Amino acid sequence: MAARIRKGDEVIVISGRDKGKKGNVLKVMADDNRVLVQGVHMVKRHERQSQTQQGGIVEKEASIHVSNVALIDPDGGEATRVGFRSLEDGRKVRYAKRSGEVID
């Protein structure tokens, strides 16, 4: 199955405690249907000190379910659904259903 949301995409959170926040996708966990979005769903974790980093309470992003995010339309800047279409040269690309603009 082709991925509707990919690493590097700009998304907006459409439900949950961070509704309305925008950010870039840092990681996609396809097996769990979850994504890691920069600056969204921040949680505090107690980290042990290591050779490279200081110990203490660290704030980091937690994953959120892919159904709670929507891709941002490159044309209008609003949330859009993602569709797939084949171009004349045979490539399969994603497009924004709101504006019809090709994403990749």
N, CA, C and O atoms as a printed pandas DataFrame, in Angstrom:
     atom_number atom_name residue_name chain_id  residue_number  x_coord  y_coord  z_coord
0              1         N          MET        A               1    0.836   -1.190    0.000
1              2        CA          MET        A               1    0.000    0.000    0.000
2              3         C          MET        A               1    0.878    1.249    0.000
3              4         O          MET        A               1    1.868    1.329    0.727
4              5         N          ALA        A               2    0.504    2.203   -0.814
5              6        CA          ALA        A               2    1.283    3.437   -0.902
6              7         C          ALA        A               2    0.988    4.327    0.297
7              8         O          ALA        A               2   -0.134    4.355    0.802
8              9         N          ALA        A               3    1.991    5.042    0.741
9             10        CA          ALA        A               3    1.843    5.886    1.931
10            11         C          ALA        A               3    1.252    7.238    1.547
11            12         O          ALA        A               3    1.748    7.913    0.646
12            13         N          ARG        A               4    0.189    7.622    2.241
13            14        CA          ARG        A               4   -0.420    8.931    1.997
14            15         C          ARG        A               4    0.365   10.036    2.684
15            16         O          ARG        A               4    0.456   11.148    2.165
16            17         N          ILE        A               5    0.932    9.740    3.845
17            18        CA          ILE        A               5    1.764   10.692    4.584
18            19         C          ILE        A               5    3.181   10.133    4.604
19            20         O          ILE        A               5    3.389    8.967    4.941
20            21         N          ARG        A               6    4.148   10.958    4.246
21            22        CA          ARG        A               6    5.537   10.503    4.176
22            23         C          ARG        A               6    6.436   11.422    4.991
23            24         O          ARG        A               6    6.046   12.534    5.346
24            25         N          LYS        A               7    7.633   10.948    5.281
25            26        CA          LYS        A               7    8.621   11.726    6.012
26            27         C          LYS        A               7    8.918   13.015    5.243
27            28         O          LYS        A               7    9.127   12.998    4.030
28            29         N          GLY        A               8    8.932   14.129    5.974
29            30        CA          GLY        A               8    9.210   15.416    5.348
30            31         C          GLY        A               8    7.972   16.204    4.943
31            32         O          GLY        A               8    8.075   17.390    4.630
32            33         N          ASP        A               9    6.793   15.563    4.941
33            34        CA          ASP        A               9    5.549   16.259    4.602
34            35         C          ASP        A               9    5.181   17.245    5.699
35            36         O          ASP        A               9    5.464   17.011    6.874
36            37         N          GLU        A              10    4.546   18.354    5.309
37            38        CA          GLU        A              10    4.021   19.288    6.296
38            39         C          GLU        A              10    2.566   18.924    6.550
39            40         O          GLU        A              10    1.759   18.856    5.624
40            41         N          VAL        A              11    2.240   18.690    7.828
41            42        CA          VAL        A              11    0.893   18.247    8.195
42            43         C          VAL        A              11    0.302   19.172    9.256
43            44         O          VAL        A              11    1.014   19.946    9.895
44            45         N          ILE        A              12   -1.015   19.072    9.427
45            46        CA          ILE        A              12   -1.732   19.793   10.473
46            47         C          ILE        A              12   -2.485   18.770   11.299
47            48         O          ILE        A              12   -3.030   17.809   10.757
48            49         N          VAL        A              13   -2.518   18.971   12.617
49            50        CA          VAL        A              13   -3.235   18.055   13.506
50            51         C          VAL        A              13   -4.712   18.431   13.467
51            52         O          VAL        A              13   -5.063   19.592   13.680
52            53         N          ILE        A              14   -5.581   17.454   13.194
53            54        CA          ILE        A              14   -7.009   17.742   13.035
54            55         C          ILE        A              14   -7.842   17.324   14.234
55            56         O          ILE        A              14   -9.025   17.658   14.300
56            57         N          SER        A              15   -7.257   16.597   15.189
57            58        CA          SER        A              15   -7.995   16.254   16.407
58            59         C          SER        A              15   -7.012   15.963   17.529
59            60         O          SER        A              15   -5.840   15.671   17.291
60            61         N          GLY        A              16   -7.515   16.049   18.768
61            62        CA          GLY        A              16   -6.678   15.787   19.927
62            63         C          GLY        A              16   -6.257   17.063   20.620
63            64         O          GLY        A              16   -6.722   18.150   20.276
64            65         N          ARG        A              17   -5.375   16.929   21.597
65            66        CA          ARG        A              17   -4.987   18.073   22.426
66            67         C          ARG        A              17   -4.160   19.096   21.656
67            68         O          ARG        A              17   -4.087   20.254   22.068
68            69         N          ASP        A              18   -3.541   18.703   20.560
69            70        CA          ASP        A              18   -2.714   19.615   19.763
70            71         C          ASP        A              18   -3.398   20.033   18.469
71            72         O          ASP        A              18   -2.727   20.373   17.495
72            73         N          LYS        A              19   -4.729   20.011   18.451
73            74        CA          LYS        A              19   -5.493   20.353   17.256
74            75         C          LYS        A              19   -5.114   21.745   16.748
75            76         O          LYS        A              19   -5.069   22.708   17.513
76            77         N          GLY        A              20   -4.844   21.832   15.442
77            78        CA          GLY        A              20   -4.488   23.104   14.826
78            79         C          GLY        A              20   -3.002   23.335   14.664
79            80         O          GLY        A              20   -2.595   24.217   13.907
80            81         N          LYS        A              21   -2.176   22.558   15.361
81            82        CA          LYS        A              21   -0.729   22.731   15.247
82            83         C          LYS        A              21   -0.230   22.154   13.924
83            84         O          LYS        A              21   -0.752   21.161   13.417
84            85         N          LYS        A              22    0.796   22.808   13.382
85            86        CA          LYS        A              22    1.403   22.356   12.131
86            87         C          LYS        A              22    2.841   21.933   12.403
87            88         O          LYS        A              22    3.480   22.430   13.330
88            89         N          GLY        A              23    3.338   21.021   11.594
89            90        CA          GLY        A              23    4.719   20.585   11.737
90            91         C          GLY        A              23    5.111   19.629   10.636
91            92         O          GLY        A              23    4.267   19.163    9.870
92            93         N          ASN        A              24    6.397   19.342   10.561
93            94        CA          ASN        A              24    6.909   18.408    9.569
94            95         C          ASN        A              24    6.982   17.010   10.162
95            96         O          ASN        A              24    7.252   16.841   11.351
96            97         N          VAL        A              25    6.736   16.009    9.319
97            98        CA          VAL        A              25    6.790   14.620    9.752
98            99         C          VAL        A              25    8.256   14.213    9.866
99           100         O          VAL        A              25    9.012   14.292    8.898
100          101         N          LEU        A              26    8.650   13.772   11.074
101          102        CA          LEU        A              26   10.021   13.338   11.315
102          103         C          LEU        A              26   10.200   11.855   11.034
103          104         O          LEU        A              26   11.255   11.429   10.564
104          105         N          LYS        A              27    9.153   11.059   11.326
105          106        CA          LYS        A              27    9.256    9.608   11.194
106          107         C          LYS        A              27    7.867    9.040   10.962
107          108         O          LYS        A              27    6.888    9.520   11.534
108          109         N          VAL        A              28    7.784    8.019   10.121
109          110        CA          VAL        A              28    6.523    7.316    9.868
110          111         C          VAL        A              28    6.692    5.882   10.348
111          112         O          VAL        A              28    7.609    5.176    9.929
112          113         N          MET        A              29    5.791    5.464   11.235
113          114        CA          MET        A              29    5.790    4.081   11.719
114          115         C          MET        A              29    4.622    3.364   11.048
115          116         O          MET        A              29    3.520    3.311   11.594
116          117         N          ALA        A              30    4.870    2.820    9.872
117          118        CA          ALA        A              30    3.808    2.255    9.042
118          119         C          ALA        A              30    3.152    1.039    9.691
119          120         O          ALA        A              30    1.952    0.828    9.520
120          121         N          ASP        A              31    3.910    0.242   10.425
121          122        CA          ASP        A              31    3.352   -0.960   11.050
122          123         C          ASP        A              31    2.315   -0.610   12.115
123          124         O          ASP        A              31    1.343   -1.341   12.306
124          125         N          ASP        A              32    2.525    0.515   12.809
125          126        CA          ASP        A              32    1.629    0.928   13.893
126          127         C          ASP        A              32    0.646    2.010   13.468
127          128         O          ASP        A              32   -0.178    2.434   14.277
128          129         N          ASN        A              33    0.712    2.472   12.207
129          130        CA          ASN        A              33   -0.115    3.574   11.699
130          131         C          ASN        A              33    0.064    4.839   12.525
131          132         O          ASN        A              33   -0.912    5.511   12.859
132          133         N          ARG        A              34    1.323    5.165   12.856
133          134        CA          ARG        A              34    1.606    6.340   13.665
134          135         C          ARG        A              34    2.678    7.187   12.984
135          136         O          ARG        A              34    3.470    6.693   12.182
136          137         N          VAL        A              35    2.682    8.483   13.326
137          138        CA          VAL        A              35    3.688    9.403   12.803
138          139         C          VAL        A              35    4.255   10.240   13.943
139          140         O          VAL        A              35    3.598   10.456   14.961
140          141         N          LEU        A              36    5.481   10.705   13.755
141          142        CA          LEU        A              36    6.148   11.589   14.694
142          143         C          LEU        A              36    6.220   12.952   14.023
143          144         O          LEU        A              36    6.861   13.095   12.982
144          145         N          VAL        A              37    5.566   13.964   14.611
145          146        CA          VAL        A              37    5.498   15.292   14.015
146          147         C          VAL        A              37    6.289   16.261   14.882
147          148         O          VAL        A              37    6.159   16.266   16.106
148          149         N          GLN        A              38    7.106   17.078   14.235
149          150        CA          GLN        A              38    7.989   18.013   14.943
150          151         C          GLN        A              38    7.169   19.030   15.732
151          152         O          GLN        A              38    6.323   19.724   15.169
152          153         N          GLY        A              39    7.427   19.115   17.051
153          154        CA          GLY        A              39    6.790   20.092   17.915
154          155         C          GLY        A              39    5.365   19.772   18.327
155          156         O          GLY        A              39    4.689   20.619   18.911
156          157         N          VAL        A              40    4.893   18.563   18.034
157          158        CA          VAL        A              40    3.514   18.176   18.338
158          159         C          VAL        A              40    3.526   16.998   19.308
159          160         O          VAL        A              40    4.368   16.108   19.193
160          161         N          HIS        A              41    2.591   16.989   20.266
161          162        CA          HIS        A              41    2.442   15.928   21.276
162          163         C          HIS        A              41    3.729   15.777   22.075
163          164         O          HIS        A              41    4.312   14.695   22.152
164          165         N          MET        A              42    4.161   16.902   22.675
165          166        CA          MET        A              42    5.388   16.906   23.466
166          167         C          MET        A              42    5.125   16.250   24.819
167          168         O          MET        A              42    4.123   16.537   25.474
168          169         N          VAL        A              43    6.033   15.368   25.230
169          170        CA          VAL        A              43    5.947   14.679   26.513
170          171         C          VAL        A              43    7.288   14.806   27.221
171          172         O          VAL        A              43    8.322   15.026   26.590
172          173         N          LYS        A              44    7.255   14.665   28.547
173          174        CA          LYS        A              44    8.493   14.730   29.333
174          175         C          LYS        A              44    8.917   13.314   29.693
175          176         O          LYS        A              44    8.098   12.500   30.121
176          177         N          ARG        A              45   10.181   13.029   29.518
177          178        CA          ARG        A              45   10.732   11.718   29.826
178          179         C          ARG        A              45   11.947   11.889   30.721
179          180         O          ARG        A              45   12.746   12.805   30.525
180          181         N          HIS        A              46   12.086   11.009   31.704
181          182        CA          HIS        A              46   13.265   11.010   32.562
182          183         C          HIS        A              46   14.336   10.177   31.872
183          184         O          HIS        A              46   14.163    8.977   31.662
184          185         N          GLU        A              47   15.444   10.824   31.522
185          186        CA          GLU        A              47   16.517   10.153   30.781
186          187         C          GLU        A              47   17.726    9.977   31.693
187          188         O          GLU        A              47   18.072   10.860   32.477
188          189         N          ARG        A              48   18.341    8.842   31.573
189          190        CA          ARG        A              48   19.573    8.584   32.313
190          191         C          ARG        A              48   20.737    9.272   31.600
191          192         O          ARG        A              48   20.744    9.386   30.375
192          193         N          GLN        A              49   21.704    9.720   32.364
193          194        CA          GLN        A              49   22.875   10.372   31.785
194          195         C          GLN        A              49   23.699    9.351   31.009
195          196         O          GLN        A              49   23.881    8.215   31.447
196          197         N          SER        A              50   24.195    9.777   29.846
197          198        CA          SER        A              50   25.081    8.924   29.058
198          199         C          SER        A              50   26.352    9.706   28.754
199          200         O          SER        A              50   26.516   10.837   29.211
200          201         N          GLN        A              51   27.246    9.102   27.985
201          202        CA          GLN        A              51   28.499    9.777   27.661
202          203         C          GLN        A              51   28.265   11.000   26.784
203          204         O          GLN        A              51   29.035   11.959   26.826
204          205         N          THR        A              52   27.204   10.963   25.993
205          206        CA          THR        A              52   26.977   12.057   25.046
206          207         C          THR        A              52   25.973   13.095   25.537
207          208         O          THR        A              52   26.047   14.250   25.120
208          209         N          GLN        A              53   25.039   12.723   26.406
209          210        CA          GLN        A              53   24.015   13.689   26.805
210          211         C          GLN        A              53   23.827   13.739   28.310
211          212         O          GLN        A              53   24.059   12.767   29.028
212          213         N          GLN        A              54   23.397   14.905   28.755
213          214        CA          GLN        A              54   23.126   15.154   30.160
214          215         C          GLN        A              54   21.849   14.415   30.567
215          216         O          GLN        A              54   20.919   14.292   29.770
216          217         N          GLY        A              55   21.807   13.932   31.792
217          218        CA          GLY        A              55   20.606   13.288   32.296
218          219         C          GLY        A              55   19.596   14.297   32.783
219          220         O          GLY        A              55   19.895   15.489   32.855
220          221         N          GLY        A              56   18.402   13.839   33.120
221          222        CA          GLY        A              56   17.374   14.728   33.643
222          223         C          GLY        A              56   16.067   14.554   32.907
223          224         O          GLY        A              56   15.839   13.548   32.235
224          225         N          ILE        A              57   15.215   15.547   33.045
225          226        CA          ILE        A              57   13.903   15.488   32.399
226          227         C          ILE        A              57   14.018   16.121   31.015
227          228         O          ILE        A              57   14.355   17.298   30.884
228          229         N          VAL        A              58   13.736   15.333   29.997
229          230        CA          VAL        A              58   13.872   15.766   28.613
230          231         C          VAL        A              58   12.484   15.833   27.984
231          232         O          VAL        A              58   11.661   14.939   28.179
232          233         N          GLU        A              59   12.235   16.904   27.228
233          234        CA          GLU        A              59   10.959   17.029   26.524
234          235         C          GLU        A              59   11.174   16.604   25.074
235          236         O          GLU        A              59   12.064   17.111   24.391
236          237         N          LYS        A              60   10.348   15.670   24.617
237          238        CA          LYS        A              60   10.485   15.167   23.249
238          239         C          LYS        A              60    9.118   14.879   22.659
239          240         O          LYS        A              60    8.114   14.856   23.369
240          241         N          GLU        A              61    9.089   14.658   21.335
241          242        CA          GLU        A              61    7.839   14.364   20.642
242          243         C          GLU        A              61    7.446   12.910   20.853
243          244         O          GLU        A              61    8.292   12.015   20.866
244          245         N          ALA        A              62    6.135   12.693   21.020
245          246        CA          ALA        A              62    5.594   11.340   21.049
246          247         C          ALA        A              62    4.800   11.138   19.768
247          248         O          ALA        A              62    4.356   12.103   19.147
248          249         N          SER        A              63    4.624    9.889   19.378
249          250        CA          SER        A              63    3.921    9.613   18.128
250          251         C          SER        A              63    2.426    9.835   18.292
251          252         O          SER        A              63    1.878    9.701   19.386
252          253         N          ILE        A              64    1.774   10.179   17.178
253          254        CA          ILE        A              64    0.319   10.299   17.158
254          255         C          ILE        A              64   -0.215    9.467   16.009
255          256         O          ILE        A              64    0.507    9.177   15.055
256          257         N          HIS        A              65   -1.470    9.085   16.099
257          258        CA          HIS        A              65   -2.069    8.231   15.079
258          259         C          HIS        A              65   -2.205    8.996   13.770
259          260         O          HIS        A              65   -2.502   10.190   13.765
260          261         N          VAL        A              66   -1.988    8.305   12.672
261          262        CA          VAL        A              66   -1.991    8.952   11.358
262          263         C          VAL        A              66   -3.369    9.511   11.002
263          264         O          VAL        A              66   -3.469   10.420   10.179
264          265         N          SER        A              67   -4.434    8.979   11.613
265          266        CA          SER        A              67   -5.777    9.494   11.327
266          267         C          SER        A              67   -6.007   10.858   11.950
267          268         O          SER        A              67   -6.974   11.534   11.597
268          269         N          ASN        A              68   -5.147   11.283   12.866
269          270        CA          ASN        A              68   -5.297   12.580   13.524
270          271         C          ASN        A              68   -4.530   13.694   12.829
271          272         O          ASN        A              68   -4.512   14.822   13.321
272          273         N          VAL        A              69   -3.898   13.408   11.702
273          274        CA          VAL        A              69   -3.191   14.441   10.949
274          275         C          VAL        A              69   -3.704   14.469    9.516
275          276         O          VAL        A              69   -4.183   13.463    8.991
276          277         N          ALA        A              70   -3.594   15.639    8.892
277          278        CA          ALA        A              70   -3.952   15.799    7.487
278          279         C          ALA        A              70   -2.837   16.566    6.804
279          280         O          ALA        A              70   -2.217   17.447    7.399
280          281         N          LEU        A              71   -2.593   16.228    5.564
281          282        CA          LEU        A              71   -1.572   16.902    4.773
282          283         C          LEU        A              71   -2.003   18.336    4.503
283          284         O          LEU        A              71   -3.190   18.604    4.318
284          285         N          ILE        A              72   -1.049   19.254    4.480
285          286        CA          ILE        A              72   -1.353   20.650    4.172
286          287         C          ILE        A              72   -1.265   20.837    2.662
287          288         O          ILE        A              72   -0.275   20.462    2.034
288          289         N          ASP        A              73   -2.315   21.424    2.089
289          290        CA          ASP        A              73   -2.389   21.669    0.652
290          291         C          ASP        A              73   -1.293   22.650    0.249
291          292         O          ASP        A              73   -1.224   23.741    0.815
292          293         N          PRO        A              74   -0.432   22.300   -0.711
293          294        CA          PRO        A              74    0.635   23.224   -1.115
294          295         C          PRO        A              74    0.092   24.488   -1.770
295          296         O          PRO        A              74    0.787   25.503   -1.815
296          297         N          ASP        A              75   -1.130   24.445   -2.275
297          298        CA          ASP        A              75   -1.711   25.595   -2.964
298          299         C          ASP        A              75   -2.371   26.574   -1.993
299          300         O          ASP        A              75   -2.126   27.778   -2.064
300          301         N          GLY        A              76   -3.218   26.057   -1.074
301          302        CA          GLY        A              76   -3.983   26.950   -0.213
302          303         C          GLY        A              76   -3.518   27.002    1.223
303          304         O          GLY        A              76   -3.884   27.932    1.942
304          305         N          GLY        A              77   -2.724   26.042    1.672
305          306        CA          GLY        A              77   -2.251   26.026    3.043
306          307         C          GLY        A              77   -3.244   25.464    4.041
307          308         O          GLY        A              77   -3.049   25.613    5.247
308          309         N          GLU        A              78   -4.312   24.817    3.567
309          310        CA          GLU        A              78   -5.300   24.208    4.450
310          311         C          GLU        A              78   -5.185   22.691    4.393
311          312         O          GLU        A              78   -4.476   22.141    3.550
312          313         N          ALA        A              79   -5.898   22.017    5.306
313          314        CA          ALA        A              79   -5.876   20.557    5.346
314          315         C          ALA        A              79   -6.534   19.989    4.095
315          316         O          ALA        A              79   -7.535   20.523    3.615
316          317         N          THR        A              80   -5.974   18.914    3.575
317          318        CA          THR        A              80   -6.524   18.271    2.387
318          319         C          THR        A              80   -6.372   16.766    2.492
319          320         O          THR        A              80   -5.512   16.259    3.212
320          321         N          ARG        A              81   -7.217   16.065    1.766
321          322        CA          ARG        A              81   -7.053   14.632    1.649
322          323         C          ARG        A              81   -6.103   14.341    0.504
323          324         O          ARG        A              81   -5.848   15.204   -0.337
324          325         N          VAL        A              82   -5.576   13.119    0.471
325          326        CA          VAL        A              82   -4.564   12.749   -0.513
326          327         C          VAL        A              82   -5.137   11.711   -1.461
327          328         O          VAL        A              82   -5.764   10.743   -1.032
328          329         N          GLY        A              83   -4.917   11.919   -2.751
329          330        CA          GLY        A              83   -5.321   10.949   -3.761
330          331         C          GLY        A              83   -4.114   10.534   -4.571
331          332         O          GLY        A              83   -3.038   11.118   -4.444
332          333         N          PHE        A              84   -4.293    9.533   -5.398
333          334        CA          PHE        A              84   -3.219    9.045   -6.260
334          335         C          PHE        A              84   -3.682    9.103   -7.697
335          336         O          PHE        A              84   -4.843    8.829   -8.001
336          337         N          ARG        A              85   -2.754    9.467   -8.591
337          338        CA          ARG        A              85   -3.054    9.438  -10.020
338          339         C          ARG        A              85   -1.782    9.095  -10.782
339          340         O          ARG        A              85   -0.671    9.299  -10.293
340          341         N          SER        A              86   -1.963    8.576  -11.975
341          342        CA          SER        A              86   -0.835    8.234  -12.829
342          343         C          SER        A              86   -0.635    9.337  -13.858
343          344         O          SER        A              86   -1.591    9.804  -14.477
344          345         N          LEU        A              87    0.592    9.739  -14.033
345          346        CA          LEU        A              87    0.922   10.754  -15.032
346          347         C          LEU        A              87    1.108   10.101  -16.392
347          348         O          LEU        A              87    1.093    8.876  -16.513
348          349         N          GLU        A              88    1.284   10.941  -17.424
349          350        CA          GLU        A              88    1.448   10.423  -18.788
350          351         C          GLU        A              88    2.699    9.561  -18.941
351          352         O          GLU        A              88    2.723    8.616  -19.729
352          353         N          ASP        A              89    3.745    9.903  -18.171
353          354        CA          ASP        A              89    4.989    9.132  -18.275
354          355         C          ASP        A              89    4.953    7.847  -17.455
355          356         O          ASP        A              89    5.950    7.126  -17.402
356          357         N          GLY        A              90    3.819    7.546  -16.810
357          358        CA          GLY        A              90    3.656    6.285  -16.099
358          359         C          GLY        A              90    3.938    6.352  -14.615
359          360         O          GLY        A              90    3.761    5.358  -13.910
360          361         N          ARG        A              91    4.381    7.526  -14.112
361          362        CA          ARG        A              91    4.667    7.637  -12.687
362          363         C          ARG        A              91    3.373    7.757  -11.889
363          364         O          ARG        A              91    2.422    8.401  -12.332
364          365         N          LYS        A              92    3.341    7.133  -10.708
365          366        CA          LYS        A              92    2.204    7.245   -9.797
366          367         C          LYS        A              92    2.557    8.300   -8.758
367          368         O          LYS        A              92    3.545    8.160   -8.037
368          369         N          VAL        A              93    1.752    9.355   -8.679
369          370        CA          VAL        A              93    2.057   10.462   -7.784
370          371         C          VAL        A              93    0.872   10.745   -6.864
371          372         O          VAL        A              93   -0.265   10.369   -7.149
372          373         N          ARG        A              94    1.173   11.422   -5.745
373          374        CA          ARG        A              94    0.123   11.873   -4.833
374          375         C          ARG        A              94   -0.338   13.254   -5.276
375          376         O          ARG        A              94    0.441   14.040   -5.815
376          377         N          TYR        A              95   -1.628   13.540   -5.039
377          378        CA          TYR        A              95   -2.126   14.878   -5.329
378          379         C          TYR        A              95   -3.087   15.313   -4.234
379          380         O          TYR        A              95   -3.696   14.481   -3.561
380          381         N          ALA        A              96   -3.217   16.622   -4.062
381          382        CA          ALA        A              96   -4.114   17.188   -3.066
382          383         C          ALA        A              96   -5.513   17.217   -3.646
383          384         O          ALA        A              96   -5.730   17.805   -4.706
384          385         N          LYS        A              97   -6.469   16.590   -2.969
385          386        CA          LYS        A              97   -7.834   16.546   -3.471
386          387         C          LYS        A              97   -8.511   17.909   -3.414
387          388         O          LYS        A              97   -9.433   18.166   -4.188
388          389         N          ARG        A              98   -8.076   18.786   -2.515
389          390        CA          ARG        A              98   -8.689   20.115   -2.393
390          391         C          ARG        A              98   -8.413   20.972   -3.626
391          392         O          ARG        A              98   -9.320   21.609   -4.161
392          393         N          SER        A              99   -7.151   20.986   -4.078
393          394        CA          SER        A              99   -6.777   21.860   -5.190
394          395         C          SER        A              99   -6.455   21.093   -6.463
395          396         O          SER        A              99   -6.452   21.678   -7.547
396          397         N          GLY        A             100   -6.182   19.789   -6.356
397          398        CA          GLY        A             100   -5.801   19.002   -7.522
398          399         C          GLY        A             100   -4.329   19.096   -7.861
399          400         O          GLY        A             100   -3.890   18.534   -8.864
400          401         N          GLU        A             101   -3.552   19.803   -7.037
401          402        CA          GLU        A             101   -2.130   19.988   -7.317
402          403         C          GLU        A             101   -1.329   18.749   -6.937
403          404         O          GLU        A             101   -1.604   18.109   -5.923
404          405         N          VAL        A             102   -0.332   18.415   -7.762
405          406        CA          VAL        A             102    0.532   17.258   -7.510
406          407         C          VAL        A             102    1.475   17.571   -6.358
407          408         O          VAL        A             102    2.059   18.654   -6.307
408          409         N          ILE        A             103    1.627   16.619   -5.425
409          410        CA          ILE        A             103    2.453   16.831   -4.231
410          411         C          ILE        A             103    3.906   16.435   -4.473
411          412         O          ILE        A             103    4.817   17.187   -4.127
412          413         N          ASP        A             104    4.135   15.241   -5.074
413          414        CA          ASP        A             104    5.536   14.841   -5.308
414          415         C          ASP        A             104    5.945   15.267   -6.691
415          416         O          ASP        A             104    7.082   15.032   -7.099
